[in-house]
Amino acid sequence: MQLSGLDLGAQGVPMTLSTGKTAIVTGASTGIGRATAEALAQRGFTVFGTSRRVTGANPKQVSLLNCDVTDDESVRGMIASVLSRTGRIDVLVNNAGIGLQGGAEESSIAQVQALFDVNLFGVIRATNAVLPAMRQRGGGRIINISSVLGLIPAPYSAHYSATKHALEGYSESLDHELRAFGIRVSLVEPAYTRSVFDQNSLPPDAPIREYDQARRGVRSLIEDVMTTADPPEVVAQAVLLAATTSRPRRRYPAGKVARQISVLRRFAPSDAFDKSLRKQMRLPA
């Protein structure tokens, strides 16, 4: 039954109108990924979320699949599974990621490589796996969850920031390459967002005593800003816009703070920006 454009099920309960399109959201079990998967489902997408460990608490209206973005076979198998069920993939949201907080010299090369394996190479694996199907259909959207730390320096998050700076360059270059096939690539750039992400950030694996106070200061700063941070739904709405608009932009700052930082980074004098950053990070002038 349909009434005023709204589908009603057998019990008269409103149901989401299907778009006939399929979306994949990596890292969809919690936080930004979960909110994004649910927002796409509510808009009518058939949504598959991924997680390294599938539990019973799935996002609403979302099929959750096991996938480890650091494993080539796991990624290819997940993409093949979705294609076998739906025959198409219209949107890929690369959200899976991990954080790392500490002085840059406190992490071993192996730890930094592991960080890049998730935050950058995981994106590349999933993108490469989905592109043949998108090219065959003549269209698609790839939306990569970046960060304002892909635009600005990040003291005591240097390696995480490096992964996001690399993601920004990769995404912008890829967008130019794929437009000929009707495929667009967008970046969504949140600032601080209320989720378990920061709680789950890795500590450095080679800590140095001289950085103990600085690390505690960064942790204290994060705890303070989290009280006013954006909910993950703010980021999800930016993803939804990038996925559905007829003219996608390359970058979508998500939230008021992210928009302010994006503007300041572009137009503020470098010395003024540097001074402001150090003040916000509670670093000596």
Secondary structure by P-SEA (a helix, b strand, c coil): cccccccccccccbbbbbccbbbbbccccccaaaaaaaaaaaaccbbbbbbccccccccccbbbbbbccccaaaaaaaaaaaaaacccccbbbcccccccccccccccaaaaaaaaacccaaaaaaaaaaaaaaaaaccbbbbbbcccccccccccaaaaaaaaaaaaaaaaaaaaacccccbbbbbbbbccccccccccccccccccccaaaaaaaaaaaaaaaccccccaaaaaaaaaaaaccccccccccccaaaaaaaaaaacccaaaaaaaaaaaacccc
